[in-house]
Amino acid sequence: MAKKPEPHAPAEIVALYEKLIATNPKVERKGAAFPYTSRNGHMFSQLTRDGQMILKLPPDVLEKFLKTYKTQLSVQYGVVQKEFAVVPAALLKKTTEIRKYFDLSFDYVGTLKPKPAARAKK
């Protein structure tokens, strides 16, 4: 039996991420090496390889979040993720403060058209 891969992010960051996820009983952590959350096929949060949490936010909230927390859009593999903000490490430690944005993100992706389930390869 193959061993389940460990997350690439540091253990303390993974623990903070899991603590945040636990604040919303409707959300389930997915992914082994790259933990993430999704709703209706839309990913709305993730821990990146370097241990940063990224969060998908609605456009009106995203701009305010970037300014308030002096952060930036996520860049993955050289591509700017236009709806994903990098959550500062200090903010991730403040579960009650980041929870508001986590829940906004969950609600936001709930308004998007569901993505079709991937078909199994033949």
N, C-alpha and C positions, 0 to 999 in steps of 0.2 A: 504494500500500500504506500502510495506516494505521500511524503510529508507535506503538510499545508505550509506554503511560504509565509514567512514572517513579514510584517510591514517594514517597508524601507525607512519610514520615519522613526525618530527616536522614541523609545518606550514611554517616556514621560509625556510626549506630545500625543501619542496614541491614547494614553490614559485620559488626558484632558479632552480629547475629541470624543471618546466614548462617554465621558461624563456629560458632555454637552448633548450628545445624541439621546442619552437616557432621560433628558428633561422633556422629551416629546414622545409619548408612548406610541404614536402613529408611525414613528420612523425606525427603520431597521438599518444597522450598519451592514454594508456589503463590501466585497472585495477583501482579498487577503494581503497581497503585497502593497496595494494602493487602496486603502480604506476609502469608501465613499458612501453617499446616501443618494437615493433617487426616488422620484414619484412619477408615476405614469410614463416611465421610460426616460425621464429627464433627470440627469444628475444635477444636484443642487449644492453639494458640498463634497470636498475631497481633501485628503492629505497627499501632498505631492512627495516625490522622491526625496526632496531635501527637507521634508518635515514642515512645510508651510501648509496651513489650512487655507483653502480657497472657497468662496461662497458666491453662489449665483444670486444676484439681487435685481429687483425691478429697476428700470432706468432712473426713475425719480429718486429712489433710495440710494442707488449705486453712487451717484455723483456726490451726494451728501456724505455718504460713508467714506469715500475716498478723501474728501476734504477734512472731515472730522478726525479721522484716525491717521491722517497723513500717510496714506498707503497708495498702492497702485493696482492697475489691472494685472491679472495673472498672465505670465508668458510661459507657455508650455511648448517645448521643442521648437522654439523660435517663432511661435505663433501667439499673437495677443488674443487672449480669451476675453472678448468684448463685454461679457456680462458677469465675469468672475473677478471679484476683488480678493486681494491677498489680505488675510486676517492677521494683523500684527500679533506676534507671540505674546506680548503683554496682555492683549485683549482676550486671547484664548484662555488665559488663566482666570479671567473674570467671567465665570460661567453665567452669572445672572445678567450681566451686561450684554454679552454676545448672544445669549438666548433669544433676545428680541429679534435680532437680525436672522438668526437661524430659523425661527418660526416664520418670519416674513418671507424668507427664501422658500420654505416649504409651501406656504400659501401661494406664492407667486407661481411656482412650477405647477401647482394644482390648477391654475387658470389656463395653462397652455394645452394645446391639442395633444392628446396622448400619442406617444410614438408607438408604431406597431411592434409587436414582439418579433424578435429575430427568429427566423426559421432555422431548424436544424439542417446541417449540411447533409447531402445524400452521399 
